[in-house]
């Protein structure tokens, strides 16, 4: 606030002085920020391009590479030049979140290994049409199908979500909530949420074959499944290391099972019944692990083991 005794000339002089200070200092700050912004932008674009895939059919084989935005459609075009209509949540994601519109290119998958590229042909207020410009590509799974049975019904704070999301990313064939004495139930609301989470995670990780979330299963009903499997492992304390068990197992099996108990572990009776059914007890180190940590540690180990060629003898 100006004092009443100051003249207009003095106010003008002070304003010019302040203006000069701002004029001297501001260009340096603006140039510096502008330079940083351009450098960050270049780094961001470089990272994006490094993970962008080509549109050639061979790129479909490597699902870890990024590419066009991918969306789920139960029905796919059967050949080049066909139209398919997208509605519901996927339509909202395309238009409201990603702001896609006419002539934008996308990929469609059905969760069963089929993928097709296309271009958005038209958009209305209820849905859009995609025109396929290539024939569908089908990719068969080439790795062992690992089924996860984990007692995560009592986990809180998003830990069950994290477990299911990461199982999807790692490539599990299915996840089944296991009901035990110390984890006796799982809410129906949580199951609905997990289905949506699996869909989102499958698209994010470029997975062509969807992961199944099976209905909750009592541990007693698990025993016949274990007895029919040639590859089944149950994580438990004080068991031989998992790599020791894998060294004497066959990589040629089409499917396998991993079993993880609840917080507090299986009861002694439950563990004995699972092992008597044919599961091999494996250890995951010297530390006590949370349910989600043990699940992902064991799943990642068996996935990498079954997906890699055996080491040659030296």
C-alpha positions in Angstrom: 0.0 0.0 0.0 1.3 3.5 -0.9 1.5 6.3 1.6 -0.7 9.3 1.0 2.3 11.8 0.8 4.1 10.1 -2.1 3.9 11.8 -5.4 2.9 10.2 -8.7 6.4 10.7 -10.0 7.9 8.8 -7.1 5.4 5.9 -7.5 6.3 5.8 -11.2 10.0 5.7 -10.5 9.6 2.8 -8.0 7.4 0.9 -10.5 10.0 1.3 -13.2 12.7 0.0 -10.8 10.7 -3.0 -9.9 9.9 -3.7 -13.5 13.7 -3.6 -14.3 14.4 -6.1 -11.6 11.8 -8.5 -12.9 13.0 -8.0 -16.5 16.6 -8.8 -15.5 15.8 -11.9 -13.5 12.9 -13.6 -15.3 14.6 -14.5 -18.6 17.2 -16.7 -16.9 14.5 -18.6 -15.0 12.3 -19.0 -18.0 15.2 -20.2 -20.2 16.3 -22.6 -17.5 12.9 -24.1 -17.0 12.3 -24.2 -20.7 15.5 -26.1 -21.2 14.6 -28.6 -18.5 11.2 -29.1 -19.9 12.6 -29.8 -23.4 15.2 -32.2 -22.0 12.6 -34.1 -19.9 10.3 -34.3 -23.0 13.1 -35.7 -25.1 13.9 -38.4 -22.4 10.2 -39.3 -22.1 9.8 -39.7 -25.9 13.0 -41.7 -26.1 11.7 -44.1 -23.4 8.3 -44.4 -25.1 9.8 -45.2 -28.5 12.2 -47.7 -27.0 9.3 -49.9 -25.9 7.0 -49.4 -28.9 6.6 -52.5 -31.1 6.3 -52.7 -34.8 3.1 -53.9 -36.4 4.6 -57.0 -37.9 3.1 -60.4 -37.0 6.4 -61.5 -35.4 6.0 -58.7 -32.8 2.9 -60.5 -31.4 5.1 -63.3 -30.2 6.8 -61.1 -27.6 4.0 -60.0 -25.3 6.3 -57.9 -23.2 6.7 -55.2 -25.9 4.4 -52.2 -25.9 2.4 -51.1 -28.9 -1.0 -49.8 -29.8 -3.6 -49.3 -27.2 -5.2 -52.7 -26.5 -8.8 -53.4 -25.6 -10.9 -56.5 -24.9 -13.7 -57.7 -27.2 -15.5 -61.0 -26.8 -16.2 -61.0 -30.5 -13.4 -60.3 -33.0 -13.5 -59.7 -36.8 -12.9 -63.0 -38.6 -10.9 -61.4 -41.4 -9.5 -58.2 -42.8 -12.1 -55.6 -43.7 -14.8 -56.6 -41.1 -16.4 -54.3 -38.6 -16.8 -55.0 -34.8 -18.8 -52.8 -32.4 -17.3 -51.8 -29.0 -19.6 -50.7 -26.2 -19.7 -50.5 -22.4 -16.5 -50.0 -20.3 -14.1 -50.5 -23.1 -15.9 -47.8 -25.2 -15.8 -45.4 -22.2 -12.1 -46.1 -21.7 -11.3 -45.4 -25.4 -13.3 -42.2 -25.7 -13.4 -40.7 -22.2 -10.0 -41.7 -20.8 -7.7 -42.0 -23.9 -9.7 -39.6 -26.0 -9.5 -41.8 -29.0 -11.6 -40.9 -32.1 -12.1 -41.7 -35.7 -9.0 -42.9 -37.6 -7.1 -43.9 -34.5 -5.5 -47.3 -34.6 -6.1 -49.9 -31.8 -5.6 -53.6 -31.0 -8.4 -55.9 -30.0 -8.0 -59.2 -28.0 -10.4 -61.8 -26.8 -8.4 -63.2 -23.9 -8.0 -66.5 -25.7 -4.8 -65.8 -27.7 -6.4 -63.9 -30.7 -5.4 -60.4 -31.6 -6.4 -58.1 -34.5 -5.4 -54.6 -35.4 -7.9 -52.1 -36.7 -8.9 -48.4 -37.0 -11.8 -46.6 -35.4 -14.3 -46.2 -38.3 -17.1 -44.2 -36.5 -18.1 -43.1 -33.0 -21.6 -42.4 -31.6 -22.9 -41.7 -28.1 -23.3 -45.4 -27.3 -20.3 -47.1 -28.9 -18.0 -47.2 -31.8 -17.1 -49.4 -34.8 -13.6 -50.7 -35.5 -12.6 -51.8 -39.0 -10.0 -54.6 -39.0 -7.2 -53.9 -41.5 -5.4 -57.1 -40.9 -6.4 -60.8 -40.5 -6.5 -61.9 -36.9 -3.4 -63.3 -35.4 -3.6 -66.3 -33.0 -0.8 -67.0 -30.5 -0.6 -70.3 -28.6 0.8 -70.4 -25.1 4.2 -72.0 -25.2 4.9 -72.3 -21.4 3.6 -74.5 -18.6 0.2 -73.5 -17.4 0.6 -72.7 -13.7 -2.4 -72.7 -11.4 -2.2 -70.8 -8.2 -4.1 -71.8 -5.1 -3.6 -69.2 -2.4 -5.4 -68.5 0.9 -5.8 -64.7 0.5 -9.4 -64.2 1.6 -8.5 -62.5 4.8 -5.9 -60.1 3.4 -6.6 -56.4 3.9 -5.6 -53.1 2.6 -5.4 -54.0 -1.1 -2.9 -56.8 -0.6 -5.2 -59.4 -2.3 -5.6 -57.0 -5.3 -1.8 -56.7 -5.6 -1.5 -60.5 -5.4 -4.0 -61.1 -8.2 -2.6 -58.3 -10.4 0.9 -59.5 -10.2 -0.1 -63.1 -10.8 -1.7 -61.8 -14.0 1.4 -60.0 -15.1 3.7 -63.0 -14.4 1.5 -65.3 -16.5 -0.4 -67.6 -14.1 -3.0 -69.6 -15.8 -5.5 -69.3 -13.0 -5.8 -68.1 -9.4 -8.1 -69.8 -6.9 -8.9 -68.4 -3.5 -8.2 -71.3 -1.1 -10.4 -71.7 1.9 -8.7 -73.0 5.0 -9.2 -73.1 8.8 -7.4 -69.7 9.1 -8.8 -68.2 5.9 -12.4 -69.5 5.8 -14.0 -67.1 3.4 -13.8 -64.4 0.8 -16.4 -61.7 0.1 -18.4 -61.7 -3.2 -17.8 -58.0 -3.6 -14.0 -58.6 -3.6 -14.4 -61.4 -6.2 -16.2 -58.9 -8.6 -13.4 -56.4 -8.1 -10.7 -58.9 -8.8 -12.3 -59.8 -12.1 -12.1 -56.2 -13.2 -8.6 -55.9 -12.0 -7.5 -59.0 -14.0 -8.9 -57.5 -17.1 -7.1 -54.2 -16.6 -3.8 -56.0 -15.7 -4.0 -58.3 -18.8 -4.3 -55.3 -21.1 -1.5 -53.4 -19.3 1.0 -56.2 -19.5 0.1 -57.1 -23.2 -1.2 -60.5 -22.2 -3.1 -62.3 -25.0 -4.3 -65.2 -22.9 -6.5 -64.1 -20.0 -6.0 -65.4 -16.4 -9.0 -67.2 -14.9 -10.2 -66.3 -11.4 -11.8 -69.6 -10.3 -14.5 -69.8 -7.5 -13.2 -70.2 -3.9 -12.2 -73.8 -3.1 -12.1 -75.6 0.2 -8.7 -77.2 0.9 -10.4 -80.6 1.1 -11.6 -80.2 -2.5 -8.1 -79.4 -3.5 -6.7 -82.8 -2.6 -8.0 -84.7 -5.7 -6.6 -81.9 -8.0 -3.2 -82.3 -6.4 -3.3 -86.1 -6.7 -3.8 -85.8 -10.5 -1.0 -83.2 -11.0 2.6 -84.3 -11.7 3.9 -80.8 -10.7 2.6 -79.5 -7.5 4.4 -77.5 -4.8 3.3 -76.2 -1.5 5.2 -73.4 0.2 6.0 -74.1 3.9 8.6 -73.2 6.5 11.7 -75.4 7.1 11.2 -77.3 3.8 14.0 -77.9 1.2 14.7 -74.9 -1.1 12.4 -74.7 -4.1 15.4 -74.8 -6.5 16.3 -78.2 -5.0 12.9 -79.5 -5.7 12.8 -78.1 -9.2 16.2 -79.7 -10.1 14.6 -83.2 -9.9 11.3 -82.2 -11.7 10.4 -82.4 -15.4 9.9 -79.3 -17.5 7.8 -81.1 -20.0 4.6 -81.1 -18.1 1.7 -79.0 -19.6 0.5 -77.7 -16.2 1.5 -77.4 -12.6 0.1 -76.3 -9.2 1.5 -74.0 -6.5 -0.2 -73.8 -3.1 0.2 -71.0 -0.6 -1.3 -71.0 2.9 -3.0 -68.2 4.8 -1.5 -65.8 7.4 -0.4 -68.1 10.2 0.2 -70.9 7.7 -1.7 -74.1 7.2 -2.6 -76.2 10.2 -0.5 -79.3 10.7 -3.4 -81.4 9.6 -3.9 -79.4 6.4 -0.3 -79.5 5.4 0.0 -83.2 6.0 -3.1 -83.9 3.9 -1.8 -81.8 1.0 1.6 -83.5 1.0 0.0 -87.0 1.2 -2.0 -86.1 -1.9 1.2 -85.6 -3.7 2.4 -82.0 -3.3 6.1 -81.4 -2.7 6.9 -79.1 0.2 9.3 -76.3 -0.8 11.0 -73.5 1.2 11.3 -69.8 0.1 14.2 -68.7 2.3 14.9 -68.1 5.9 12.5 -65.2 6.5 8.8 -65.3 7.2 6.9 -64.1 4.1 3.5 -62.5 3.7 0.9 -64.5 1.7 1.3 -62.3 -1.4 5.1 -62.2 -1.2 5.3 -66.0 -1.0 2.8 -66.4 -3.8 4.7 -64.2 -6.2 8.1 -65.5 -5.2 7.1 -69.1 -5.9 5.2 -68.3 -9.0 8.0 -66.3 -10.5 10.5 -69.0 -9.7 8.5 -71.8 -11.3 7.5 -69.7 -14.3 11.1 -68.8 -15.1 12.2 -72.4 -14.5 9.6 -73.9 -16.8 10.0 -71.3 -19.5 13.8 -71.7 -19.8 15.9 -74.4 -21.3 17.7 -76.8 -19.0 21.3 -75.9 -18.2 23.9 -78.1 -19.9 26.1 -80.2 -17.7 29.6 -78.9 -17.2 
